[in-house]
Amino acid sequence: MRRARFLLWLDVTLLLIFAFLEEPVTTGLWGHEWISIGFAGLLFLHLLVNWRWIAAALGRYRLAARRARANTWLNGALYVTMVFTIFSGLVVSRFVLPTLGMVPSTLRAWAQLHTIVASVTPLALTTSHHIPAIMA
């Protein structure tokens, strides 16, 4: 029961932080960047504590029903979009990188990638959690 409660609070926390991060004017750019660092850490923790489930889902992929396979692909797409969003945001960071003594990229493609992928992430999140209704 403790594990289930912890996972619930972790997921709720990630969802609330995600909602704030979707609109950077909510926190300002400085807050957006630093909250994103915390979000990335919590996302890593989320993957770590769910690793057995992830490995089991991938292990039974070939034998799984169509719905489960589609859900695996959507969860994978969500993971990839989150990685690209976090990485591209870090690359163009105006506050976090300078604090670490690094220079952010001035290449506009990184900022554009961050904007595009950050726009796709909510779609991947929404779709991945509505797969039972979509596949029914």
C-alpha positions, 0 to 999 in steps of 0.5 A, a space after each residue: 500500500 505504501 508503494 501504491 500511495 507513493 506512486 500515486 503522489 509521484 504521478 500527481 506531482 509530475 502531472 501538476 508540474 507538467 501543467 505549470 511547465 506547459 505555459 512558461 509565463 506561469 512561472 517566468 522563464 527562470 522558474 520554468 527552467 529550474 522547475 524543469 530540472 526538478 521535473 527531469 529528476 522526478 521523471 527519472 525517479 518515476 522511470 526508476 521505480 517503475 522499471 520492473 513494470 517497464 521491462 515486463 511490458 517490453 518483454 511480453 510485447 510480442 505476445 500482448 494484445 493489440 491494445 497493449 502493444 499500441 499502449 507500449 508504443 504510445 508510452 514510448 512516444 511519450 518518453 521520447 518526446 519528454 527526453 527531446 523536450 527536456 534536452 532541447 530546453 536545457 540546450 537553449 537554457 538562459 538561466 540554468 546553463 550560465 549558472 553551471 558555467 556553460 553557454 547556451 546554444 544560439 542555434 535557432 533550430 534548438 529553440 524551434 525543436 523545443 517549441 515543437 516537441 513541447 507542443 507534441 508532448 501533451 498530445 502524446 500524454 493525452 493519447 497514451 492515457 486514452 488508449 482503451 477508449 481509442 482501441 475499443 
